[in-house]
Amino acid sequence: QGKMEEGKAYSPDGVFAHLEMLEARAREAAVKQEEMERQEEKLARLKARVQELRLQRDELRAKVDLQQKGQLGKEGVVSDPAQPSARAVLEWKIKSIKAMLQVFYLTGISGKLTKRGVCFCISTAYEGTYLDSYYLDLLAKPEVQIHRHSVPIFIPLEQIAKKYLQTDIRRFLSVLSDHLNAYVGRRYQADQLQEHFSDQIEGTLQRNSLCNLLVFNYNVSSKSKTFPFNVRLLYGDLCCSLPTEVIVSCTPDAPASLAETAAAHSDLFRHVALHKAFCSFSSAEES
């Protein structure tokens, strides 16, 4: 009976069952890691929201102070409360802009006042790794408009600006930051795959400028033979660094058991960063 169990453990079915168990554990660990990252992002958003509410409170206090100061003019003469002095209005605007810049800083967006407006810097990162910074020079008069920028041409900057720039600049910067962080996250994953798993990739990894479409082949071993898997990853949500559509296919002559492996890999690609998925593949094969 012991020999039968030992033979079963080293049979192809037993190996595949063991690999599936390891992949399930890796997937569970990746989901927990992703949940922790979401909690951290949520905490950062809440902190930013607190700062935003404090800013709104300070704005209301400033308006009340302006109205109170406007009621007493020179020598105690009562002036129009709706017409505060130009200097007081300018000071209030400068204070509000500085407070707004502090709020943005908590979310990776910083800025400084210029003679004609504001220059913003959007810093991007993925999984705690700092990547690139993009700059946006805005003019404040006669209306808010983009003067210069370093945003890649394939990022839909014009559409985002048309929708939010004149009505809600905070929303404009937040949406633009989401697009940029998702793009660099997708690009980072593709670069990591090429750098650390080139021995498993067959041929070249194909990707477009926006890195929202990746196509590549990689090898999977079964019964002392190697079979190529073809992968097509489509990122339909440009503000997300994980694919919305995953197609993993193998050659017709591949064993039927590899179809289950392809399905497991497809599920992993949907929930885990690309290079982390390949790390779990390698760990499973070594085990």
Disulfide bonds with the S-S distance in Angstrom:
none
